[in-house]
Amino acid sequence: MKSKIILSITIFLLIAVTLFGFIFPSNKTYSYVNPVQTIGENRSIAELIYSRNRVELKNKIDSVIFQSSFRNFVLGSVAKISWDMQPRISFDTQFFNTEIFYGKDGSLFPNTVSCVVSKLPNINTDEDSKFIFLMVPLKQEIESYKLPNYQRNNICLQNKLNLQLLYKENSEYKYIDLYELFNDKDKSYYEYGDTHWNNYGLNLVLIELLKITNPSEKFNLIDDGYYVENNRVLERLGLIELNKLSPKYKIQPIPKEKNKILILRDSFFNDYYGPKKYLQNYFNVEYITWGEINNLFDLEFQNYDFVIFESSIDIFFQNRILIFDDKNN
């Protein structure tokens, strides 16, 4: 009897979502999964049924369901219930299996996929002195005190060991150690509803970078009002929008000489978390993403005063480290 009731409710919800997709298409869709993309077929569902085009028919139905306002209402309500329960319960209340999990009081963390033992291949170039490594720890490695005990398996201790090995075996390079820099439990270095650094964390990193590029000058972090934190990951995967105000900072003074730097980056230096326009106050900076090169020697080092290798530490030791392998040349 119970299984028949559950089946009936499921069938009703699926039919309701599909009908609402036709009658009340939504202007804004929740996307905890990727949006459905058309494969070029513009015929109606009735025409596709008649034509027996099963691939496009499935895609068309998926698209209608995805755009359903009823679907949005259901997902939004479930997300709101989950979020409201979060402060009262000591475990993650998400209904969906995504690449994030909630810590204490709903703080958001990335799920780890693997924990690998790795080291940097030994390479020799004439430009070693220009290399600066900036490996960004996972949020849970820095804010472990916000994790319930059962989530401790999301901390990869090997990441830090890999980094220490990199320091030890490649002393000719320069490093910015965020494990050491982000060490005050009374400070927040990451966005509450995101997995990236906040404005404070970013500016601390930039001061450390300026100490390397402009060692004869002294730089200070000063208050610059407030800003609404980025909560893009929480909005996309947790379906919750926050308007959390946090302190904003800037660095003074402006350097007397702006060095030309290249940052090989991931999302920590995109326009949401490390805007190029802001960095241009302190450096002549160019960005390139990891996906744009295959090996280290694709880069023209002579065009820059410094080359910064920035990466989330887990992804770096999983695969990005391979660009340093001279066997790829």
N, C-alpha and C positions, 0 to 999 in steps of 0.2 A: 504493500500500500504506500509506504513511504517513498519507494523508488518511483512509483507512478506519479506521485505528487510532484517530486523533484523534476521528473521528465516533462510533465505538463507545464510547470513554471518555466523551464528552460526553453521549451518550444514557443511559449507565449512571448518570452523576452526576445528571442531571435526574430520572430515574426514582427513584433512591435518595433524593434530596431530597424528592420528592413523597410517597413511601411513609413516610419518617420523619416528615413533617409530620402524616400521619394517625396513625401508631402512637405516636410519641414527640414530642408537641408540646412546644415549649420554653417555659419560664416567663419567660425573658429573651431578647429578640431583639436582635441587632446591627442598628443602623439607620444605616448610611452612606447609605441612601436613606430617604425618608419611609415610615412604616408604611402598609400597605395598609388602607384604610378600607372597611367594608362599605357597600353602597348600599341596604341595607334588606331584602335577600332572605335568608331563613333556611333554604331548602330544601337538601338534600344535593346533592353533585355528581351522583349518579345521577339524582336527580329533575330537576336542571337540564339534564342531557343529554337526558332524555326530553322536557322542556318546550321545548327549543330556545331557552332564554333565554341567548344567547351572551354578552351583556354581563355578567350576574351570574355566569355560569359562569367566564369569564375572571377576574373579581374573586375568586371563591371559590378557584380554583386558585392565584392570586397569594398569597392570604392563607395557604393551606395551606403553600406553599413558604416564605413569609416566616417562618412559625412553626416551621419544621423545626429540630430539634436537630442534625440532620446538617449542614444549611446553616450553623448557628452554628459547628459544629466545623470545617468547611472554611474559613469566613471567618476564624475565630480563629487557625487554624493558619497560614494565608497571611499574616495580619497579624503574627503572632509572627516568622515567618521574615523578613519585610520589616524589622521593627524590629531584629532581631538583626544583620542585614546592614548597617544604617545606619552604625554607627561605622567599618566596615571599607571602605566604598565612598564615593567622592567625589560620588555623584549620588543623586537621590531614588529610593528603591527601592519606592515605593508601587505596588501592583498595580491600584489603582482610581483613576479620574480624578475627584477631588473638588475642592472650592474651597480646599484647603490644599496646601502642599508642604513637604517637609522640607529644612532647611538642614544645616549642619555638626553632626554628632553627634546628629541627629534633632530639633533645635529646629524648632518648627513656625511656619509663616508663611501668611498668606492670599494666595491667587492674586489678582492684580489683573485687573480686567475692562476698564477704560478709563482714559484719562489725558486729561482735558479742560482746555481753557483757559477760565477763567471769571472773573467778578468780581461783587462784591456790588452790586446795584442801589442807586442813591442814594435814600434815603427820609428823610423828616423827620417826627419825632414829638416830642412834649413830653417823652418819656421816654428819649431817647437815652442819657443819662448812667447809666441803670440797666443797659444792655446789656453783658454780658460774653461774649466769644467764646472758646470752648474747643474747638479743633479738634484731634483726636487723630491724630497721624501713624500710618501703617501700621507695623507692627512692623519690617518690613524696611528702612524708612527710618531707623530709629534703630539697629537691630542689623545693619547692612549687612555688618559684618565677619564675620558668621556665615553668609554666603551664598557658595556656590561661584560662580566667575565666570560660568558658564552661566545662573545664575539672576538675574543683575543686571538683566535686562529686566523683573523684577517690581518694580523701584523706579521710581516715577513722579516725576521731578524737577519736573514741572509743579505738583504739589500744593503744594510749598513756595513756588513762584513765585506761585501763586494767592493764597496766604495773605499774602505780602508786599504784593501789590497791594491786597488787602483792607485791610491796615494803613494803607497809604499814602493810599488814597482815602477812608477812613472813620475819620479820627483822633478823631472824637468818641466812638467806642466804646472799651471796655476790652478787653484781650486777655491771655490766658495762653498764652505761646509755649512749647509743649512741645518744639519743636526745640531751643530754647535750654536748657530745663529738663532734658531727658533727654540730656545731652551727655557723660556720663562712661562711657567704655567699660569701666571696671572695675565698674560697677554694672549690675544687671539691673532693668529697669523693667516688663517684661512677663512673664507666666507662661511657663514653658518649654514646656508642652504645650498652650498656648492662644494666642489672638491678642489677648487683652485685657491691660490693665495688671495688675501684681501689687499686693500690699499696699503695698509701698514706693512704687511709682508713684502709686497713689491718694493716699497721704498727702502726697506732695510737691505734688500738684495742690491738695489741700485747704488746705495752708499758703499757697500762692499766692493762693487764693481768699480766705482769711482776711486776708491783707495788704490786699486791696481792700475787704472788707466791714468790717474792724475795724482801720484803719490805726494807731490809737493804741496798740495792744497788740502784744506780741512773743510769737511762738509757736515752740515747739521740737518736733522729732521725737525721741521717746525709744523705746528698745527695749521690746517687750511680749511677749517669748517667741518662739514659733514657731507656724507653722500649716501644714497640708497644702495645697499649692497647688491651685488649680482647674485641672483638665486636661480640662474638659468637651468641648472641641472635638476633642482627640486621642481621647478615649473614643468620641465619636459618629462621627467620620469615619475615624480611624485604627485603631479597635477595640483600643486599648491603654490599660490602666489604670495610672496611676502614683501613687505615694504619696511625693511629693517634699516634704521639709520645707524651708521658707524662713523667714527672719526676719520677724517681725511687729512693727508699729510702732503708736504712737498719738501724738496731738498734745496737748501741755500748754502752757499751762493751758487750761481751759474758758473761752470768751469771757465777759466780764462782761455783754455784751449780745448776744443772738442775733438777727441780722437775719433777716427773712423773705425767703426766696429761692424762686424758681421755676426748676427745671432742666428745660429742654426736652431730652430725653435719648434716647440709643439704648442699646445693651446695656452700655456701660461703666459705667452707673449702675444696672444692675439689681441684684437682691439677691445675686447671686453675686460681683460685682466692685466695687460701690459701694453697699453696703446702706444703705437709708434709716435704719434703726435706728442705725447708726454715725454717719451724718451729723447726726442729730438732736442729738448731743452738742454740735455747734458752730453749727448753724443751725436756724431754723424752716423746714424745707424741704418743698416739694411737688414732685412729679414729674409730667411730662406727656410722652408719647411723640410723636415727629414725625408719626406717622400720625393723631394725634387733631386736628390743625389743618390748615387749607388755606392760610391766609395769616397774616401777622404780627398783623393787627388782630383776630384771634380771641382774642388774649390780653388780659386785663384788667391792664395794667401797674400801675395805681394801687394794686393790692392787695399789691404786693411792693416790697421795698427794692431788690432786684436781680433781673434775669432772665438766666439763664445759658443760652447756646446751645451745647450739647455735641453733638459728632457725630464719627464717624470721618471724616477729612478727605476721602477719596475720594468717599464718598457725598454729603457736603455739597455739593461742587462739581459733582457730577453732576446732582442734582435738588433737594436740600433747600433750596438757596439761593433757589429760586423762591418760598418763602413771604415773602420780603422784597420781592417785586415788587409795587408798588402798583397795577399793571394788573389784579391779581387781585381787587381790591376792587370 
